[in-house]
């Protein structure tokens, strides 16, 4: 009976994307902060000012983790989203995200999740005003392992955009 109760809690946790506030890694009792997703490149792009231009953004999800795709399999799941704030001299025209990989978790094989793992790219179309713009774009995501999810995070995506 206890086993069935625990199994039920595990299945409920999978559907509700359980959030843990505990440190992910520790070294001699001290928490070590590592980002679940890392922005890889480009650091700088030169584009034609005033014209929508393609920029391919490269990211890496830490080993053993996954993040929900841009189109997660359930409405309550947090999608991965790239954005550029207003007032940067650069605006995001559109972003094309890769399709997610469909996975199931061991404790709930009937639930299918659309996720990104390893390296992935986002194809952005940006428009820049003339000049050099240090853009502080961002990527919003929620990372999970096979048992639990971390709180949603937003990381900086710094790009030096030169509009010629």
C-alpha positions in Angstrom: 0.0 0.0 0.0 2.9 2.4 0.8 4.5 1.5 -2.5 1.3 2.4 -4.4 1.1 5.7 -2.6 4.7 6.5 -3.5 4.2 5.4 -7.1 1.2 7.7 -7.3 3.2 10.6 -5.9 6.0 10.0 -8.4 3.5 9.9 -11.3 1.8 13.1 -10.1 5.2 14.7 -9.9 6.0 13.9 -13.5 2.7 15.5 -14.7 3.1 18.6 -12.6 6.9 19.1 -13.3 8.0 19.1 -9.6 10.2 22.0 -8.7 13.1 21.6 -6.4 14.9 24.5 -4.6 17.8 22.2 -3.4 21.3 22.8 -4.8 22.0 20.8 -7.9 25.7 20.1 -7.2 27.7 20.3 -4.1 31.4 20.1 -3.2 32.3 19.6 0.4 28.9 20.8 1.5 29.0 24.1 -0.6 26.6 24.6 -3.5 28.3 25.0 -6.8 26.3 27.1 -9.3 26.2 25.8 -12.8 23.9 26.9 -15.5 21.7 24.2 -17.0 21.9 25.9 -20.4 24.9 27.6 -21.8 25.0 30.1 -24.7 27.9 29.1 -27.0 28.1 31.6 -29.9 28.1 34.0 -31.9 29.6 36.7 -29.8 29.5 39.2 -32.6 27.6 39.6 -35.9 27.7 42.1 -38.7 24.4 42.6 -40.6 22.9 45.1 -43.0 21.3 47.9 -41.0 17.5 48.1 -41.4 17.1 44.7 -43.1 15.9 41.5 -41.5 19.1 39.3 -41.2 19.5 35.7 -40.1 21.6 34.9 -37.0 22.1 31.3 -35.8 22.3 31.1 -32.0 24.0 28.0 -30.5 23.2 26.7 -27.0 24.1 23.6 -24.9 22.0 21.8 -22.3 24.1 20.3 -19.5 24.5 16.6 -19.6 21.8 14.7 -17.7 19.3 17.5 -18.1 16.6 18.4 -20.6 14.6 21.6 -21.2 11.1 21.9 -22.6 11.1 22.7 -26.3 9.5 25.9 -27.6 6.3 23.9 -28.2 6.0 21.7 -25.1 3.6 18.8 -25.1 1.3 20.3 -22.4 0.0 23.8 -21.8 1.2 23.9 -18.2 4.9 23.3 -19.2 7.2 26.2 -19.6 8.4 26.7 -23.2 11.9 27.7 -24.2 11.8 31.3 -25.5 14.4 33.6 -27.0 13.9 37.4 -26.7 15.5 40.8 -27.3 14.3 43.6 -25.0 13.2 46.9 -26.5 15.6 49.8 -26.6 18.7 47.8 -27.7 18.9 49.2 -31.2 18.1 45.7 -32.4 14.8 44.0 -32.6 13.8 40.4 -33.1 11.8 39.9 -36.3 11.2 36.2 -35.8 12.8 33.1 -34.2 12.6 29.5 -35.5 13.2 26.8 -33.0 14.2 23.2 -33.6 11.7 20.5 -33.2 11.8 18.9 -29.8 12.9 15.3 -29.2 10.1 13.2 -27.7 11.1 11.5 -24.4 9.3 9.6 -21.6 10.4 9.5 -18.0 11.1 6.1 -16.5 8.5 6.5 -13.7 5.7 7.6 -16.2 6.3 6.0 -19.6 2.9 7.1 -20.9 3.6 10.8 -20.7 5.5 12.1 -23.8 7.6 15.3 -23.4 9.0 17.5 -26.2 12.5 18.6 -25.0 15.9 19.8 -26.1 19.1 18.0 -24.9 22.7 18.5 -25.8 23.4 21.2 -28.3 20.6 23.0 -30.2 20.2 26.1 -32.4 17.7 28.9 -32.7 17.5 30.7 -36.0 16.7 34.3 -35.4 15.9 37.1 -37.8 17.0 40.4 -36.4 16.8 44.0 -37.6 19.5 46.4 -36.4 19.8 50.2 -36.5 23.1 51.5 -38.0 26.0 51.3 -35.5 27.4 49.0 -32.9 24.9 47.5 -30.4 25.8 45.5 -27.3 22.6 43.4 -27.1 21.6 41.7 -23.9 19.1 39.2 -25.3 17.8 36.3 -23.1 16.7 32.7 -23.2 14.0 31.6 -20.8 13.7 27.9 -20.1 12.9 25.3 -17.4 15.5 22.5 -16.9 14.7 19.1 -15.5 16.5 15.8 -14.9 14.8 12.4 -14.8 13.2 13.0 -11.4 12.5 16.7 -10.9 12.5 20.1 -12.4 14.4 23.2 -11.3 12.7 26.6 -11.1 12.4 28.4 -14.5 15.5 30.5 -15.4 16.5 33.2 -17.8 20.1 33.4 -19.0 21.8 36.3 -20.8 22.6 35.9 -24.5 25.1 38.7 -25.1 25.7 39.6 -28.8 27.6 42.5 -30.2 25.5 43.4 -33.3 27.1 45.7 -35.9 24.5 47.3 -38.2 26.3 48.4 -41.4 
